Amino acid sequence: MHKAVFRIRSDSPYAGATAGNDTRIELWCNDHCDLLHIEGDRQSEVVDHVESTVGVRERIDNGDDRTVVTDACLKEYRDDYIERHIAASGCLLLPPLRYERGEKVVRVLALNPANLATLYADISADHNVTVESKQELSSVKSETPVLSASAFLPNLSKRQREVFLVAYERGYYEIPRGTTTEEIADVVGVGRRTAEHHLRRAEEKLATAFAAYL
């Protein structure tokens, strides 16, 4: 089995709501309603659009993100509907659909890699599309929006979490780096080698946890 990830530039309200900001929308499409998981700084705008277009049956405010169940299926209201191309090419859509950075992100499975090439050609005729990745799979992992991040995040110790967050907030992972492990150690109040040890352990745990989903 083969998997490809396509990024499609779109003017749809959902893609547009994520342009130039950190809003991220995940969409699980159903025949009678849809489930949206929304993160970022323009959540209210997205929810308002959904409510004015097809109606909102239920919404859950989770603090930093929201889950919304719509009154009807959103696919008839989106101007970047490409699922017909997926069906015509003999490929399978791997939900959820994702919107981020002004683009619709579509993950597709195919038994024959030639079908992915056909799908790309069909989509490219109507949309600005790029291939983010393409790979052969031995298994497919399931996903669900009702699982919290704690369901897959590794169990960091209090010190590991503290050192990692200080490193992140002070630009340690930026290019070029905005801080050093010595400065991180000073903020946390430990020796440099101790800070580096906690940082490496946190990185190892995070990398192991997330690698399975890449």
Backbone as JSON Lines, residues from 0, in Angstrom:
{"i":0,"aa":"M","n":[0.84,-1.19,0.0],"ca":[0.0,0.0,0.0],"c":[0.88,1.24,0.0]}
{"i":1,"aa":"H","n":[0.41,2.28,-0.67],"ca":[1.19,3.51,-0.79],"c":[0.38,4.69,-0.25]}
{"i":2,"aa":"K","n":[1.1,5.64,0.31],"ca":[0.46,6.82,0.91],"c":[1.11,8.08,0.35]}
{"i":3,"aa":"A","n":[0.26,9.06,0.04],"ca":[0.74,10.37,-0.39],"c":[0.01,11.45,0.39]}
{"i":4,"aa":"V","n":[0.7,12.55,0.65],"ca":[0.1,13.7,1.32],"c":[0.16,14.87,0.35]}
{"i":5,"aa":"F","n":[-1.02,15.38,-0.02],"ca":[-1.12,16.51,-0.93],"c":[-1.5,17.77,-0.16]}
{"i":6,"aa":"R","n":[-0.86,18.88,-0.51],"ca":[-1.22,20.18,0.06],"c":[-1.85,21.0,-1.07]}
{"i":7,"aa":"I","n":[-3.09,21.41,-0.88],"ca":[-3.86,22.08,-1.92],"c":[-4.15,23.51,-1.5]}
{"i":8,"aa":"R","n":[-3.66,24.47,-2.28],"ca":[-3.93,25.87,-1.99],"c":[-5.39,26.15,-2.27]}
{"i":9,"aa":"S","n":[-6.07,26.81,-1.35],"ca":[-7.51,26.97,-1.48],"c":[-7.97,28.31,-0.94]}
{"i":10,"aa":"D","n":[-9.07,28.82,-1.53],"ca":[-9.7,30.04,-1.05],"c":[-10.93,29.75,-0.21]}
{"i":11,"aa":"S","n":[-11.13,28.49,0.15],"ca":[-12.3,28.15,0.95],"c":[-12.22,28.82,2.31]}
{"i":12,"aa":"P","n":[-13.36,29.03,2.95],"ca":[-13.36,29.69,4.26],"c":[-12.48,28.99,5.28]}
{"i":13,"aa":"Y","n":[-12.4,27.65,5.21],"ca":[-11.61,26.91,6.18],"c":[-10.13,27.09,5.94]}
{"i":14,"aa":"A","n":[-9.72,26.99,4.69],"ca":[-8.31,27.23,4.38],"c":[-7.95,28.69,4.64]}
{"i":15,"aa":"G","n":[-8.86,29.6,4.24],"ca":[-8.59,31.02,4.43],"c":[-8.46,31.41,5.89]}
{"i":16,"aa":"A","n":[-9.2,30.73,6.74],"ca":[-9.14,31.03,8.17],"c":[-7.81,30.66,8.78]}
{"i":17,"aa":"T","n":[-7.04,29.79,8.11],"ca":[-5.76,29.36,8.65],"c":[-4.58,30.09,8.01]}
{"i":18,"aa":"A","n":[-4.85,30.97,7.03],"ca":[-3.77,31.67,6.34],"c":[-3.16,32.74,7.24]}
{"i":19,"aa":"G","n":[-1.84,32.72,7.38],"ca":[-1.15,33.75,8.15],"c":[-1.3,33.64,9.64]}
{"i":20,"aa":"N","n":[-1.75,32.5,10.15],"ca":[-1.87,32.32,11.6],"c":[-1.71,30.84,11.93]}
{"i":21,"aa":"D","n":[-1.88,30.49,13.19],"ca":[-1.61,29.12,13.6],"c":[-2.87,28.28,13.72]}
{"i":22,"aa":"T","n":[-3.99,28.75,13.16],"ca":[-5.23,27.98,13.23],"c":[-5.08,26.67,12.45]}
{"i":23,"aa":"R","n":[-5.58,25.61,13.02],"ca":[-5.54,24.28,12.39],"c":[-6.9,23.64,12.55]}
{"i":24,"aa":"I","n":[-7.43,23.14,11.45],"ca":[-8.76,22.52,11.46],"c":[-8.64,21.09,10.97]}
{"i":25,"aa":"E","n":[-9.21,20.16,11.7],"ca":[-9.3,18.78,11.26],"c":[-10.77,18.45,11.06]}
{"i":26,"aa":"L","n":[-11.09,17.8,9.94],"ca":[-12.48,17.57,9.57],"c":[-12.71,16.09,9.28]}
{"i":27,"aa":"W","n":[-13.66,15.5,10.01],"ca":[-14.12,14.14,9.75],"c":[-15.48,14.23,9.07]}
{"i":28,"aa":"C","n":[-15.55,13.84,7.81],"ca":[-16.76,14.0,7.0],"c":[-17.69,12.81,7.16]}
{"i":29,"aa":"N","n":[-18.99,13.09,7.36],"ca":[-20.02,12.07,7.42],"c":[-21.13,12.41,6.41]}
{"i":30,"aa":"D","n":[-22.02,11.5,6.17],"ca":[-23.09,11.77,5.22],"c":[-24.11,12.78,5.75]}
{"i":31,"aa":"H","n":[-24.34,12.78,7.05],"ca":[-25.39,13.62,7.61],"c":[-24.86,14.78,8.45]}
{"i":32,"aa":"C","n":[-23.64,14.69,8.92],"ca":[-23.04,15.77,9.7],"c":[-21.53,15.59,9.7]}
{"i":33,"aa":"D","n":[-20.83,16.56,10.23],"ca":[-19.37,16.49,10.29],"c":[-18.88,16.83,11.68]}
{"i":34,"aa":"L","n":[-17.68,16.36,11.96],"ca":[-17.03,16.68,13.22],"c":[-15.77,17.49,12.92]}
{"i":35,"aa":"L","n":[-15.66,18.65,13.54],"ca":[-14.49,19.51,13.37],"c":[-13.72,19.61,14.67]}
{"i":36,"aa":"H","n":[-12.42,19.54,14.56],"ca":[-11.55,19.81,15.71],"c":[-10.72,21.03,15.33]}
{"i":37,"aa":"I","n":[-10.83,22.1,16.11],"ca":[-10.26,23.4,15.74],"c":[-9.28,23.86,16.81]}
{"i":38,"aa":"E","n":[-8.07,24.23,16.36],"ca":[-7.04,24.76,17.25],"c":[-6.52,26.07,16.68]}
{"i":39,"aa":"G","n":[-6.02,26.96,17.53],"ca":[-5.38,28.17,17.05],"c":[-6.08,29.44,17.47]}
{"i":40,"aa":"D","n":[-5.67,30.58,16.86],"ca":[-6.12,31.89,17.33],"c":[-7.31,32.46,16.59]}
{"i":41,"aa":"R","n":[-7.92,31.7,15.63],"ca":[-9.11,32.19,14.93],"c":[-10.24,31.16,14.99]}
{"i":42,"aa":"Q","n":[-10.34,30.51,16.12],"ca":[-11.35,29.48,16.29],"c":[-12.76,30.04,16.16]}
{"i":43,"aa":"S","n":[-13.0,31.21,16.73],"ca":[-14.34,31.8,16.71],"c":[-14.81,32.08,15.29]}
{"i":44,"aa":"E","n":[-13.9,32.55,14.45],"ca":[-14.24,32.84,13.05],"c":[-14.67,31.58,12.32]}
{"i":45,"aa":"V","n":[-13.96,30.49,12.53],"ca":[-14.29,29.23,11.88],"c":[-15.64,28.72,12.36]}
{"i":46,"aa":"V","n":[-15.86,28.73,13.66],"ca":[-17.13,28.25,14.21],"c":[-18.29,29.11,13.72]}
{"i":47,"aa":"D","n":[-18.1,30.43,13.65],"ca":[-19.16,31.32,13.16],"c":[-19.52,31.0,11.71]}
{"i":48,"aa":"H","n":[-18.51,30.71,10.89],"ca":[-18.78,30.37,9.5],"c":[-19.57,29.08,9.4]}
{"i":49,"aa":"V","n":[-19.17,28.07,10.15],"ca":[-19.87,26.79,10.12],"c":[-21.32,26.96,10.56]}
{"i":50,"aa":"E","n":[-21.52,27.72,11.61],"ca":[-22.87,27.9,12.13],"c":[-23.77,28.64,11.14]}
{"i":51,"aa":"S","n":[-23.22,29.65,10.46],"ca":[-24.02,30.43,9.52],"c":[-24.26,29.67,8.22]}
{"i":52,"aa":"T","n":[-23.42,28.69,7.9],"ca":[-23.55,27.97,6.64],"c":[-24.42,26.73,6.75]}
{"i":53,"aa":"V","n":[-24.09,25.85,7.68],"ca":[-24.84,24.59,7.8],"c":[-25.4,24.34,9.19]}
{"i":54,"aa":"G","n":[-25.06,25.2,10.14],"ca":[-25.57,25.03,11.49],"c":[-24.67,24.19,12.36]}
{"i":55,"aa":"V","n":[-24.71,24.43,13.65],"ca":[-23.92,23.69,14.63],"c":[-24.86,22.96,15.58]}
{"i":56,"aa":"R","n":[-24.7,21.66,15.63],"ca":[-25.54,20.84,16.5],"c":[-25.0,20.81,17.92]}
{"i":57,"aa":"E","n":[-23.69,20.76,18.04],"ca":[-23.06,20.67,19.36],"c":[-21.67,21.25,19.28]}
{"i":58,"aa":"R","n":[-21.23,21.91,20.33],"ca":[-19.86,22.42,20.4],"c":[-19.32,22.16,21.8]}
{"i":59,"aa":"I","n":[-18.05,21.84,21.84],"ca":[-17.37,21.6,23.11],"c":[-16.14,22.48,23.16]}
{"i":60,"aa":"D","n":[-16.07,23.34,24.15],"ca":[-14.89,24.19,24.35],"c":[-13.94,23.46,25.27]}
{"i":61,"aa":"N","n":[-12.78,23.07,24.72],"ca":[-11.81,22.31,25.5],"c":[-10.71,23.18,26.11]}
{"i":62,"aa":"G","n":[-10.92,24.49,26.08],"ca":[-9.91,25.41,26.59],"c":[-9.08,25.96,25.46]}
{"i":63,"aa":"D","n":[-8.06,25.2,25.03],"ca":[-7.2,25.65,23.94],"c":[-7.72,25.24,22.57]}
{"i":64,"aa":"D","n":[-8.72,24.39,22.51],"ca":[-9.26,23.95,21.24],"c":[-10.76,23.7,21.37]}
{"i":65,"aa":"R","n":[-11.41,23.49,20.24],"ca":[-12.85,23.26,20.23],"c":[-13.2,22.07,19.35]}
{"i":66,"aa":"T","n":[-14.26,21.38,19.73],"ca":[-14.82,20.31,18.93],"c":[-16.24,20.7,18.56]}
{"i":67,"aa":"V","n":[-16.56,20.6,17.26],"ca":[-17.86,21.03,16.77],"c":[-18.5,19.92,15.95]}
{"i":68,"aa":"V","n":[-19.78,19.66,16.21],"ca":[-20.58,18.74,15.4],"c":[-21.58,19.6,14.63]}
{"i":69,"aa":"T","n":[-21.61,19.45,13.31],"ca":[-22.46,20.28,12.47],"c":[-23.85,19.67,12.29]}
{"i":70,"aa":"D","n":[-24.78,20.5,11.82],"ca":[-26.14,20.03,11.55],"c":[-26.23,19.24,10.26]}
{"i":71,"aa":"A","n":[-25.31,19.5,9.32],"ca":[-25.33,18.82,8.03],"c":[-23.91,18.58,7.56]}
{"i":72,"aa":"C","n":[-23.76,17.86,6.45],"ca":[-22.44,17.57,5.91],"c":[-21.88,18.81,5.22]}
{"i":73,"aa":"L","n":[-20.63,19.13,5.51],"ca":[-20.03,20.35,4.97],"c":[-19.54,20.2,3.53]}
{"i":74,"aa":"K","n":[-19.46,18.97,3.01],"ca":[-18.82,18.8,1.71],"c":[-19.54,19.53,0.59]}
{"i":75,"aa":"E","n":[-20.85,19.72,0.72],"ca":[-21.59,20.42,-0.32],"c":[-21.36,21.93,-0.28]}
{"i":76,"aa":"Y","n":[-20.74,22.42,0.79],"ca":[-20.54,23.85,0.95],"c":[-19.11,24.28,0.73]}
{"i":77,"aa":"R","n":[-18.2,23.31,0.5],"ca":[-16.8,23.65,0.32],"c":[-16.46,23.76,-1.16]}
{"i":78,"aa":"D","n":[-15.72,24.79,-1.55],"ca":[-15.4,25.01,-2.95],"c":[-14.12,24.3,-3.37]}
{"i":79,"aa":"D","n":[-13.54,23.49,-2.49],"ca":[-12.33,22.75,-2.84],"c":[-12.59,21.25,-2.73]}
{"i":80,"aa":"Y","n":[-13.82,20.85,-3.07],"ca":[-14.21,19.45,-2.96],"c":[-13.49,18.62,-4.01]}
{"i":81,"aa":"I","n":[-12.59,17.73,-3.56],"ca":[-11.8,16.93,-4.49],"c":[-12.04,15.44,-4.33]}
{"i":82,"aa":"E","n":[-12.97,15.07,-3.45],"ca":[-13.2,13.67,-3.19],"c":[-13.64,12.91,-4.45]}
{"i":83,"aa":"R","n":[-14.29,13.6,-5.39],"ca":[-14.69,12.93,-6.64],"c":[-13.45,12.48,-7.42]}
{"i":84,"aa":"H","n":[-12.35,13.26,-7.34],"ca":[-11.11,12.87,-8.0],"c":[-10.51,11.64,-7.33]}
{"i":85,"aa":"I","n":[-10.63,11.6,-6.01],"ca":[-10.08,10.46,-5.26],"c":[-10.81,9.18,-5.65]}
{"i":86,"aa":"A","n":[-12.13,9.24,-5.75],"ca":[-12.9,8.07,-6.13],"c":[-12.59,7.65,-7.57]}
{"i":87,"aa":"A","n":[-12.48,8.63,-8.48],"ca":[-12.24,8.34,-9.89],"c":[-10.88,7.69,-10.12]}
{"i":88,"aa":"S","n":[-9.9,8.01,-9.28],"ca":[-8.55,7.47,-9.44],"c":[-8.36,6.13,-8.73]}
{"i":89,"aa":"G","n":[-9.38,5.67,-8.03],"ca":[-9.27,4.4,-7.32],"c":[-8.47,4.49,-6.04]}
{"i":90,"aa":"C","n":[-8.33,5.7,-5.5],"ca":[-7.59,5.9,-4.24],"c":[-8.55,5.95,-3.06]}
{"i":91,"aa":"L","n":[-8.0,5.97,-1.88],"ca":[-8.78,6.03,-0.64],"c":[-8.36,7.24,0.17]}
{"i":92,"aa":"L","n":[-9.33,7.97,0.69],"ca":[-9.04,9.11,1.55],"c":[-8.77,8.62,2.96]}
{"i":93,"aa":"L","n":[-7.69,9.09,3.56],"ca":[-7.36,8.75,4.94],"c":[-7.71,9.95,5.82]}
{"i":94,"aa":"P","n":[-8.85,9.9,6.52],"ca":[-9.25,11.04,7.33],"c":[-8.34,11.21,8.55]}
{"i":95,"aa":"P","n":[-8.32,12.43,9.12],"ca":[-9.17,13.56,8.77],"c":[-8.57,14.44,7.67]}
{"i":96,"aa":"L","n":[-9.44,15.24,7.02],"ca":[-8.95,16.33,6.2],"c":[-8.39,17.38,7.14]}
{"i":97,"aa":"R","n":[-7.37,18.09,6.71],"ca":[-6.75,19.09,7.59],"c":[-6.58,20.4,6.84]}
{"i":98,"aa":"Y","n":[-6.83,21.5,7.52],"ca":[-6.6,22.83,6.96],"c":[-5.57,23.54,7.83]}
{"i":99,"aa":"E","n":[-4.52,24.07,7.2],"ca":[-3.5,24.82,7.92],"c":[-2.73,25.67,6.92]}
{"i":100,"aa":"R","n":[-2.26,26.84,7.37],"ca":[-1.45,27.74,6.56],"c":[-2.08,28.03,5.19]}
{"i":101,"aa":"G","n":[-3.41,28.15,5.17],"ca":[-4.11,28.49,3.94],"c":[-4.21,27.35,2.96]}
{"i":102,"aa":"E","n":[-3.97,26.12,3.39],"ca":[-3.99,24.97,2.51],"c":[-4.85,23.84,3.09]}
{"i":103,"aa":"K","n":[-5.39,23.05,2.18],"ca":[-6.08,21.83,2.57],"c":[-5.09,20.68,2.44]}
{"i":104,"aa":"V","n":[-4.92,19.91,3.51],"ca":[-3.97,18.8,3.52],"c":[-4.76,17.5,3.42]}
{"i":105,"aa":"V","n":[-4.47,16.74,2.36],"ca":[-5.21,15.52,2.08],"c":[-4.25,14.33,2.1]}
{"i":106,"aa":"R","n":[-4.57,13.32,2.88],"ca":[-3.77,12.09,2.93],"c":[-4.53,11.0,2.18]}
{"i":107,"aa":"V","n":[-3.83,10.35,1.26],"ca":[-4.48,9.41,0.35],"c":[-3.72,8.09,0.35]}
{"i":108,"aa":"L","n":[-4.48,6.99,0.28],"ca":[-3.9,5.66,0.17],"c":[-4.21,5.08,-1.2]}
{"i":109,"aa":"A","n":[-3.29,4.25,-1.72],"ca":[-3.5,3.6,-3.01],"c":[-2.8,2.25,-3.0]}
{"i":110,"aa":"L","n":[-3.43,1.26,-3.6],"ca":[-2.79,-0.04,-3.73],"c":[-1.73,-0.01,-4.83]}
{"i":111,"aa":"N","n":[-1.97,0.81,-5.83],"ca":[-1.04,0.96,-6.95],"c":[-0.51,2.38,-6.97]}
{"i":112,"aa":"P","n":[0.8,2.58,-6.93],"ca":[1.34,3.95,-6.91],"c":[0.96,4.75,-8.15]}
{"i":113,"aa":"A","n":[0.65,4.07,-9.26],"ca":[0.24,4.78,-10.47],"c":[-1.07,5.53,-10.25]}
{"i":114,"aa":"N","n":[-1.91,5.02,-9.33],"ca":[-3.17,5.71,-9.03],"c":[-2.92,7.07,-8.38]}
{"i":115,"aa":"L","n":[-1.84,7.16,-7.59],"ca":[-1.5,8.43,-6.97],"c":[-1.09,9.45,-8.02]}
{"i":116,"aa":"A","n":[-0.36,8.99,-9.04],"ca":[0.04,9.89,-10.13],"c":[-1.19,10.38,-10.89]}
{"i":117,"aa":"T","n":[-2.16,9.48,-11.11],"ca":[-3.4,9.87,-11.78],"c":[-4.16,10.9,-10.96]}
{"i":118,"aa":"L","n":[-4.24,10.66,-9.66],"ca":[-4.94,11.59,-8.77],"c":[-4.27,12.95,-8.79]}
{"i":119,"aa":"Y","n":[-2.94,12.98,-8.71],"ca":[-2.22,14.25,-8.72],"c":[-2.51,15.03,-10.01]}
{"i":120,"aa":"A","n":[-2.52,14.34,-11.13],"ca":[-2.79,15.01,-12.41],"c":[-4.2,15.57,-12.43]}
{"i":121,"aa":"D","n":[-5.18,14.83,-11.91],"ca":[-6.57,15.3,-11.9],"c":[-6.73,16.52,-11.0]}
{"i":122,"aa":"I","n":[-6.13,16.47,-9.81],"ca":[-6.27,17.59,-8.87],"c":[-5.56,18.83,-9.42]}
{"i":123,"aa":"S","n":[-4.38,18.63,-10.01],"ca":[-3.58,19.75,-10.5],"c":[-4.28,20.52,-11.61]}
{"i":124,"aa":"A","n":[-5.21,19.87,-12.3],"ca":[-5.92,20.55,-13.38],"c":[-6.81,21.67,-12.86]}
{"i":125,"aa":"D","n":[-7.25,21.56,-11.61],"ca":[-8.16,22.55,-11.04],"c":[-7.61,23.3,-9.83]}
{"i":126,"aa":"H","n":[-6.5,22.8,-9.26],"ca":[-6.0,23.38,-8.02],"c":[-4.48,23.53,-8.05]}
{"i":127,"aa":"N","n":[-3.99,24.43,-7.22],"ca":[-2.55,24.56,-6.99],"c":[-2.18,23.54,-5.91]}
{"i":128,"aa":"V","n":[-1.5,22.46,-6.32],"ca":[-1.25,21.36,-5.41],"c":[0.22,20.98,-5.41]}
{"i":129,"aa":"T","n":[0.72,20.63,-4.23],"ca":[2.09,20.13,-4.1],"c":[2.04,18.8,-3.35]}
{"i":130,"aa":"V","n":[3.05,17.97,-3.59],"ca":[3.16,16.68,-2.89],"c":[4.08,16.87,-1.7]}
{"i":131,"aa":"E","n":[3.53,16.74,-0.5],"ca":[4.34,16.9,0.7],"c":[5.19,15.67,0.96]}
{"i":132,"aa":"S","n":[4.62,14.49,0.74],"ca":[5.37,13.25,0.97],"c":[4.71,12.11,0.22]}
{"i":133,"aa":"K","n":[5.5,11.06,0.01],"ca":[5.0,9.86,-0.65],"c":[5.82,8.68,-0.12]}
{"i":134,"aa":"Q","n":[5.15,7.61,0.3],"ca":[5.86,6.49,0.89],"c":[5.07,5.2,0.76]}
{"i":135,"aa":"E","n":[5.77,4.09,0.87],"ca":[5.12,2.78,0.9],"c":[4.89,2.38,2.33]}
{"i":136,"aa":"L","n":[3.71,1.85,2.63],"ca":[3.32,1.54,4.0],"c":[3.21,0.04,4.21]}
{"i":137,"aa":"S","n":[3.51,-0.36,5.44],"ca":[3.27,-1.74,5.84],"c":[2.06,-1.84,6.77]}
{"i":138,"aa":"S","n":[1.62,-0.67,7.31],"ca":[0.44,-0.63,8.17],"c":[-0.12,0.79,8.16]}
{"i":139,"aa":"V","n":[-1.37,0.92,8.58],"ca":[-2.05,2.21,8.64],"c":[-2.58,2.4,10.04]}
{"i":140,"aa":"K","n":[-2.24,3.51,10.67],"ca":[-2.67,3.78,12.04],"c":[-4.0,4.54,12.03]}
{"i":141,"aa":"S","n":[-4.88,4.18,12.96],"ca":[-6.15,4.87,13.09],"c":[-5.98,6.12,13.94]}
{"i":142,"aa":"E","n":[-6.91,7.07,13.75],"ca":[-6.86,8.32,14.51],"c":[-8.27,8.7,14.91]}
{"i":143,"aa":"T","n":[-8.39,9.45,15.99],"ca":[-9.69,9.92,16.43],"c":[-9.55,11.28,17.09]}
{"i":144,"aa":"P","n":[-10.51,12.2,16.89],"ca":[-10.41,13.53,17.46],"c":[-10.79,13.6,18.93]}
{"i":145,"aa":"V","n":[-11.37,12.52,19.46],"ca":[-11.81,12.59,20.85],"c":[-10.71,12.19,21.82]}
{"i":146,"aa":"L","n":[-9.58,11.76,21.3],"ca":[-8.45,11.48,22.17],"c":[-7.71,12.76,22.47]}
{"i":147,"aa":"S","n":[-7.39,13.0,23.71],"ca":[-6.63,14.19,24.06],"c":[-5.16,13.96,23.74]}
{"i":148,"aa":"A","n":[-4.4,15.05,23.75],"ca":[-2.98,14.93,23.46],"c":[-2.28,14.02,24.46]}
{"i":149,"aa":"S","n":[-2.81,13.95,25.68],"ca":[-2.18,13.12,26.7],"c":[-2.24,11.64,26.35]}
{"i":150,"aa":"A","n":[-3.1,11.28,25.36],"ca":[-3.21,9.88,24.99],"c":[-1.96,9.37,24.27]}
{"i":151,"aa":"F","n":[-1.21,10.29,23.62],"ca":[-0.02,9.84,22.9],"c":[1.25,10.57,23.33]}
{"i":152,"aa":"L","n":[1.13,11.61,24.17],"ca":[2.33,12.3,24.64],"c":[3.07,11.43,25.64]}
{"i":153,"aa":"P","n":[4.39,11.44,25.61],"ca":[5.17,10.62,26.55],"c":[5.1,11.19,27.96]}
{"i":154,"aa":"N","n":[5.42,10.38,28.91],"ca":[5.38,10.8,30.31],"c":[6.73,11.4,30.68]}
{"i":155,"aa":"L","n":[6.82,12.74,30.6],"ca":[8.06,13.43,30.98],"c":[8.06,13.68,32.47]}
{"i":156,"aa":"S","n":[9.24,13.63,33.06],"ca":[9.35,14.01,34.46],"c":[9.15,15.51,34.58]}
{"i":157,"aa":"K","n":[8.91,15.98,35.8],"ca":[8.68,17.41,36.02],"c":[9.88,18.22,35.55]}
{"i":158,"aa":"R","n":[11.1,17.77,35.83],"ca":[12.3,18.5,35.43],"c":[12.5,18.43,33.92]}
{"i":159,"aa":"Q","n":[12.25,17.28,33.32],"ca":[12.37,17.17,31.86],"c":[11.41,18.12,31.16]}
{"i":160,"aa":"R","n":[10.19,18.18,31.65],"ca":[9.19,19.08,31.06],"c":[9.63,20.54,31.21]}
{"i":161,"aa":"E","n":[10.13,20.87,32.4],"ca":[10.55,22.25,32.67],"c":[11.7,22.66,31.76]}
{"i":162,"aa":"V","n":[12.71,21.83,31.66],"ca":[13.88,22.15,30.83],"c":[13.49,22.25,29.36]}
{"i":163,"aa":"F","n":[12.66,21.32,28.89],"ca":[12.26,21.35,27.48],"c":[11.46,22.61,27.16]}
{"i":164,"aa":"L","n":[10.52,22.98,28.03],"ca":[9.69,24.16,27.77],"c":[10.52,25.44,27.8]}
{"i":165,"aa":"V","n":[11.48,25.53,28.72],"ca":[12.36,26.7,28.76],"c":[13.17,26.77,27.47]}
{"i":166,"aa":"A","n":[13.68,25.64,27.03],"ca":[14.46,25.6,25.79],"c":[13.62,26.05,24.61]}
{"i":167,"aa":"Y","n":[12.4,25.56,24.55],"ca":[11.52,25.92,23.42],"c":[11.16,27.41,23.46]}
{"i":168,"aa":"E","n":[10.74,27.88,24.62],"ca":[10.3,29.27,24.75],"c":[11.42,30.27,24.49]}
{"i":169,"aa":"R","n":[12.66,29.89,24.75],"ca":[13.79,30.8,24.57],"c":[14.5,30.61,23.23]}
{"i":170,"aa":"G","n":[13.89,29.82,22.34],"ca":[14.41,29.74,20.98],"c":[15.52,28.74,20.76]}
{"i":171,"aa":"Y","n":[15.64,27.74,21.62],"ca":[16.72,26.75,21.45],"c":[16.56,25.97,20.15]}
{"i":172,"aa":"Y","n":[15.31,25.79,19.7],"ca":[15.06,25.0,18.5],"c":[14.89,25.86,17.25]}
{"i":173,"aa":"E","n":[15.13,27.15,17.39],"ca":[15.08,28.02,16.23],"c":[16.41,27.96,15.47]}
{"i":174,"aa":"I","n":[16.41,28.46,14.23],"ca":[17.63,28.52,13.41],"c":[17.9,29.98,13.05]}
{"i":175,"aa":"P","n":[18.99,30.59,13.54],"ca":[19.95,30.01,14.5],"c":[19.34,29.94,15.9]}
{"i":176,"aa":"R","n":[19.97,29.19,16.77],"ca":[19.46,29.02,18.12],"c":[19.46,30.34,18.88]}
{"i":177,"aa":"G","n":[18.37,30.52,19.65],"ca":[18.25,31.75,20.41],"c":[18.8,31.68,21.81]}
{"i":178,"aa":"T","n":[19.27,30.51,22.22],"ca":[19.81,30.36,23.56],"c":[20.75,29.16,23.58]}
{"i":179,"aa":"T","n":[21.39,28.95,24.71],"ca":[22.32,27.83,24.88],"c":[21.87,26.98,26.06]}
{"i":180,"aa":"T","n":[22.43,25.79,26.15],"ca":[22.08,24.93,27.29],"c":[22.58,25.53,28.61]}
{"i":181,"aa":"E","n":[23.63,26.32,28.54],"ca":[24.12,26.97,29.76],"c":[23.11,28.0,30.26]}
{"i":182,"aa":"E","n":[22.53,28.76,29.33],"ca":[21.52,29.75,29.72],"c":[20.25,29.07,30.2]}
{"i":183,"aa":"I","n":[19.89,27.96,29.56],"ca":[18.72,27.2,30.01],"c":[18.94,26.7,31.43]}
{"i":184,"aa":"A","n":[20.14,26.2,31.72],"ca":[20.47,25.7,33.05],"c":[20.35,26.8,34.09]}
{"i":185,"aa":"D","n":[20.8,28.02,33.74],"ca":[20.72,29.14,34.68],"c":[19.27,29.47,35.01]}
{"i":186,"aa":"V","n":[18.38,29.43,34.0],"ca":[16.97,29.74,34.22],"c":[16.33,28.7,35.13]}
{"i":187,"aa":"V","n":[16.63,27.44,34.87],"ca":[16.02,26.35,35.65],"c":[16.65,26.23,37.04]}
{"i":188,"aa":"G","n":[17.93,26.64,37.14],"ca":[18.61,26.56,38.43],"c":[19.33,25.26,38.66]}
{"i":189,"aa":"V","n":[19.89,24.69,37.57],"ca":[20.67,23.45,37.68],"c":[21.97,23.63,36.9]}
{"i":190,"aa":"G","n":[22.86,22.67,37.0],"ca":[24.1,22.71,36.25],"c":[23.86,22.46,34.76]}
{"i":191,"aa":"R","n":[24.81,22.89,33.94],"ca":[24.65,22.75,32.49],"c":[24.51,21.29,32.09]}
{"i":192,"aa":"R","n":[25.36,20.41,32.63],"ca":[25.3,19.0,32.26],"c":[23.97,18.37,32.69]}
{"i":193,"aa":"T","n":[23.48,18.8,33.84],"ca":[22.18,18.28,34.3],"c":[21.07,18.72,33.37]}
{"i":194,"aa":"A","n":[21.1,19.99,32.95],"ca":[20.09,20.51,32.02],"c":[20.16,19.76,30.69]}
{"i":195,"aa":"E","n":[21.37,19.53,30.2],"ca":[21.53,18.81,28.93],"c":[21.02,17.39,29.04]}
{"i":196,"aa":"H","n":[21.25,16.76,30.18],"ca":[20.76,15.38,30.39],"c":[19.23,15.36,30.33]}
{"i":197,"aa":"H","n":[18.57,16.26,31.06],"ca":[17.11,16.29,31.07],"c":[16.57,16.62,29.68]}
{"i":198,"aa":"L","n":[17.25,17.53,28.98],"ca":[16.8,17.92,27.65],"c":[16.9,16.76,26.67]}
{"i":199,"aa":"R","n":[18.01,16.03,26.72],"ca":[18.17,14.88,25.83],"c":[17.14,13.79,26.12]}
{"i":200,"aa":"R","n":[16.87,13.57,27.39],"ca":[15.88,12.54,27.75],"c":[14.48,12.94,27.28]}
{"i":201,"aa":"A","n":[14.15,14.23,27.43],"ca":[12.85,14.71,26.96],"c":[12.75,14.59,25.45]}
{"i":202,"aa":"E","n":[13.8,14.96,24.74],"ca":[13.81,14.88,23.28],"c":[13.67,13.43,22.82]}
{"i":203,"aa":"E","n":[14.37,12.52,23.5],"ca":[14.3,11.1,23.14],"c":[12.88,10.57,23.3]}
{"i":204,"aa":"K","n":[12.22,10.92,24.41],"ca":[10.86,10.45,24.66],"c":[9.88,11.04,23.64]}
{"i":205,"aa":"L","n":[10.02,12.32,23.34],"ca":[9.13,12.97,22.39],"c":[9.33,12.42,20.98]}
{"i":206,"aa":"A","n":[10.59,12.22,20.6],"ca":[10.88,11.69,19.26],"c":[10.32,10.28,19.1]}
{"i":207,"aa":"T","n":[10.47,9.46,20.13],"ca":[9.96,8.09,20.07],"c":[8.45,8.08,19.95]}
{"i":208,"aa":"A","n":[7.78,8.97,20.69],"ca":[6.32,9.01,20.68],"c":[5.78,9.48,19.33]}
{"i":209,"aa":"F","n":[6.4,10.51,18.74],"ca":[5.86,11.11,17.52],"c":[6.31,10.39,16.26]}
{"i":210,"aa":"A","n":[7.41,9.69,16.3],"ca":[7.93,9.02,15.09],"c":[6.91,8.02,14.54]}
{"i":211,"aa":"A","n":[6.14,7.42,15.42],"ca":[5.16,6.42,14.99],"c":[4.04,7.03,14.17]}
{"i":212,"aa":"Y","n":[3.85,8.37,14.27],"ca":[2.74,9.02,13.56],"c":[3.21,9.73,12.3]}
{"i":213,"aa":"L","n":[4.49,9.67,11.99],"ca":[5.02,10.37,10.8],"c":[4.93,9.47,9.57]}
